[in-house]
C-alpha cells in the first residue's frame, strides 16, 4: 500500500522569508520599545526634579527665604548620608528635605551619587549627582532671596546636567557644567516656583548642548533676563 502521509515543512526560501519578516518587525518595534523605556525614565527623573525643587523651596522657608550656597567652604563641613564628613554644598543642604540619595540620581544617567568618602576636594560629594543648580541664583558668598526673583515660574533653578563636577549650571556652555539632553534630546528643568517641565535641548555645530536661553519665557537671572 502506498504511504498516504506526506512529510510537510518549510522550504529554504520560505524560512528566509519568515526570518526577513521578523527582522523587519524587530527593526520597527525595538526603537518603539526603547522610546517607551526612556519615557518611563524621563517621568521618573521628572519626579526627582520636582522633589528637589520643592526641597529648595522648603530650605528657603527655613533660612530667611535665602537660596542655599552653590559652592563649598573649607570650614563648612557636614555629615553625609553614609556617615562620612565632608564639604557642604547645595546638595547636602537640600538633602534633609528630600531624605533620599536616589532623588539625586537620574535613571538615564550612568553616574550615581553614593556620597563621598573623603573631605578631599578631588572627591567632593557632588561628583556624581545627576542635576545642576542655576549658578546665577545660588551665589557662593551671598545667595539671593526668593523675593529678588522677579519671575519665579519662568526662572530656571535646577536641571538635568552632566560633568565630573556637576554642582551648578551656567547660562552659557562650559566644559563640565551644562544641561544634558539625555531624555529624548531634552532635559527636565525645575523653576524657582517649584514646578518642573521638559524642554528640548539643541546642539551647536560642535555638538555641544545649547541651554534653552532662546526659549521664550525661560530665564537665568533673578531680574527676569535671559
N, C-alpha and C positions, 0 to 999 in steps of 0.2 A: 504494500500500500504506500502511495506517495505521502510524504510529510506535508501536511497542510499548514503547519505553523511556520511562518516566515519570521526570521530574525529582523528586528527593527532597530534603528539607531540613527545618529546624526552623521551626515557626511562631513568631510573636512570643510567644505565650503560653508555648510550650514553652521558648523561650530565657529568658524571665523566670523561669520555674520553676527552671531549671538555675542561673541566677545567684543566686536566693534560697537554694537549697540550698548553694551554695558559700559564700555569706555566712554562713549558719548554722554550717557546719562550721568556717569560719575563726574565728568568734567563740568557738567551743568550744575549738579547738586552740591558738590564739595564747596564751591565758593559761597553758595547759599547757606550751607551749614556753618561755614567759617564766619560769615557775617552775622548769623544768628548768635553764635557764641560770643562774638565781640560786642554785639548789642547788649547781651547779658552782663558782660564785664563792664561796659560803659555805664549801665544802670547801677551796678554795684559801686563803681567809682563815684558816680553822682551822689549816691548816698553818703559816701565818705566826705566828699567836698561839702555837702550840706551840713554834716555834723561838725566839721572843722569850722565852717562859717559861723555856726551857732556857738561853738566854743569860743571863737573870737569875741562874739557879742557878749557872752557871759563874763568873759575875762574883763572886758571894758567896764561892765557894770560894777565889778569888784575893785577896780583901780581908777576911780575918778574919771571914767569914760575915756581913758587913755589906751591906745593900742599897745600891745607888747613890743619890746625891742626885737629887732630882727637879727642883731649880731650877738657876739659873745663878749664876756668880760672875764679877764684872768682871775678876778677875785669873786666872781659871781657863780658859785657852784651850787648844784642841786643834786638830789638823788634820782638816778634814772629808775625806770620801772623794774629793771633787773637787779637793783640794789647797788649798782656802781655809783660813784660820784664823778661828776664832770661839769663842763661848761654849760651855762644856761643859754637858752635861745627861745625864739617864739614857740618852737616845737614843744619844749618842755614846760613852757609857761601855759600853753593851751592843753597839754596832756591831762591835767587833773579834771578838766571839764568834759573830756570825752572818755577818759579812763580805759583806753584800748590802743594798743600798738597797731592793731590791724587796720584801724581807721586811717593811719598814715601810709598804708600800703595799697597802691592801685593794683587791681588784679591783672592788668595788662602790662605791668612793669616787672621786668625780671629782677630788679633790685628790691630788697625787702629790709625794712627797719627792724632790727632786733636789739637796739640800744647799744651804745658804745661800751667798751671795756677799759677805757683809759682816759685820763684827762689830757692826753697829748693832743695838740692841735691837728695832728695828722689822722686822728681817729675820733673826730667830732661826732656828736650824737646824730647829726642830721645827714650824714654822708650817704644814706640810702633811703631817705624819705622821698616819697613819690610826688610831693607837692611843694610849690614855692609860693611865698607871700610877696605881695607888692612892696618893693623896697621903698617906694615913694610915700607909703603910709607908715611903715614900721621903721622909723628913723632910729639909728643906733644910739645916739646920745639923748635925743629928746623926742619920743614918739608923739605924734599928733593926737588930738582928741576927736571923738566922733562928731562933735559939734563943728569941727573945721571942715568936714567933708560935705560939700555943698549938694552933691547928687549921689547919695549912698546907694541907691538902687541901680546906678549906672557906673559905679566906680569899682574897678577890679580890686579884690582883696587877696584872692588865692586862686591858683590854677594848677592843672596838671603840668608837671615840669620834669626836666631831665638834668643830668650833670652830676659829677662827682661831689660837688659841694652845693647841693641844691637847698639853700635856705631862703633865697629870695629870687625874685624875677624883676627884670628891668623893662622899661618901655621899649628899648631897642635890644637887638640880639647881641649876646656876648657868648664867649666860649663855653661857659658852664652854667649859665643862668638864663634859661629861656623856656618858653612854653612848648610843651610837647604836642605832637599831633598823632599820638598813638591810638586814639579812638576814632577809627574810620576817617583819618585825615582831619581830625578835630580834637578839641580839648574841652574838658569840663572846667568852668570858671565859677567861682563864688564871688559875690559882690558885697559891698560894705553894709548892706542891709540884711545880709544873711541868706538871700536866695541864691540859687545856682542855675546855670544854663550851659548847654553845649554850644560851642562855636566851631565852625570850620576854620582851620588854620592853613594859610597859604605858605608856599616856599618860594624863595628868591632864585635868581639864576645860579647861585652857588649851592643850591639845595639846602639852604638854611631856613628854618621856620621863621615866618614873619608874624610877629604878635599882632593881634587884631586891633591895632591902633586906628586903622582906616574904617573899622566897622562903626557905623553911625550909632551914637548913644553909648559907646563904651569908652570909659575914661581911666586915666592912670594917676591923675593928680587930685588932691583934695579939693582944689578950686574948680574942678569940673572941666579941665582941659585935657586934650588927648596928647 
